[in-house]
Amino acid sequence: MAPTALADWASAGLVAADGDVVRPLLRLRPHRGLLLAHDAPRGEGEPLPADFVMGVGNSSITLSELTVRRHSRRTLDLGTGCGVQALLAAPHSDTVVAADRNPRAVALAAFNAALNAVASVECRLGDLFAPVAGERFDLIVSNPPFVISPDRSYVYRDAEVEGDSICREVVRQGAGHLAEGRRMVRGHRLRRLGDLFRGAGARGVRERLDRPHGAARPPRRGR
C-alpha cells in the first residue's frame, strides 16, 4: 500500500490525532482463522461513539458454538456488527447476507469480508428484516442488542424498544424468512421461544438452550 498522509487516515476514521499524539480507532484481532477489524476501546473516562462496533465478545463466541455448521444455500446474519458470524458461516454457505442498521457496522463487515478474501458475503444496511424483505434463508443467525435497560447510548448494545421486545420481534419476523425445514439461531435466551415460533406459523420447532457443548445441564427443581 502506498504511503498516505496522516490527515487521510484521520478523515477515514482510522486514527485520532491530537497534536503530536496519534492513537488508533480500529483494532485488528485474529479469530478462528479470520482477521477482524473493529472499533478500539477508548481510554478511561472517554465515552464511546453511538455507532461503536464491538469485536468478538462472549456472546459472539456462544452464538458461533450453537450454530449448526451444515450446508446452507442462503444464510442471513442479522445484526452483523463487524461481520464475524457472516464470515464464519461463509465456508458452509453458498451466499451470506450480513445486515445491520448501523452504517459503520455495515462498512466494517464489508471491509472484513474483503480483508479475508470472502466474496460470498453481501452487506446490507437496514433495520431488522427490512433489507431482506421477501427473501428466505436456510439459516438465520442473530446476536441482537442484549442489554435490557432504558439506556439508548449505543446501537450495538441498546434496543429502542422496551424489555426483550427486540428479541421477540426477531423471532416473530424471522419465522417468515426461513425456508421450509430450516433453522434460526439466536444469541440470547428467551422464554417460550417455541411458542413464539409456532405463533408466527413455523412448524416443527425445537427449543435449544443457550448452553455451550459439553456444559452440564441445570438441576431440575423439585415439585
Secondary structure as GFF3:
##gff-version 3
##sequence-region A 1 223
A	DSSP	alpha_helix	6	11	.	.	.	ID=ss1
A	DSSP	beta_strand	15	18	.	.	.	ID=ss2
A	DSSP	beta_strand	21	24	.	.	.	ID=ss3
A	DSSP	beta_strand	26	31	.	.	.	ID=ss4
A	DSSP	beta_strand	34	39	.	.	.	ID=ss5
A	DSSP	alpha_helix	58	66	.	.	.	ID=ss6
A	DSSP	beta_strand	72	78	.	.	.	ID=ss7
A	DSSP	alpha_helix	84	89	.	.	.	ID=ss8
A	DSSP	three_ten_helix	90	92	.	.	.	ID=ss9
A	DSSP	beta_strand	93	100	.	.	.	ID=ss10
A	DSSP	alpha_helix	103	115	.	.	.	ID=ss11
A	DSSP	beta_strand	121	125	.	.	.	ID=ss12
A	DSSP	three_ten_helix	130	132	.	.	.	ID=ss13
A	DSSP	beta_strand	137	142	.	.	.	ID=ss14
A	DSSP	alpha_helix	165	175	.	.	.	ID=ss15
A	DSSP	beta_strand	178	186	.	.	.	ID=ss16
A	DSSP	alpha_helix	193	199	.	.	.	ID=ss17
###
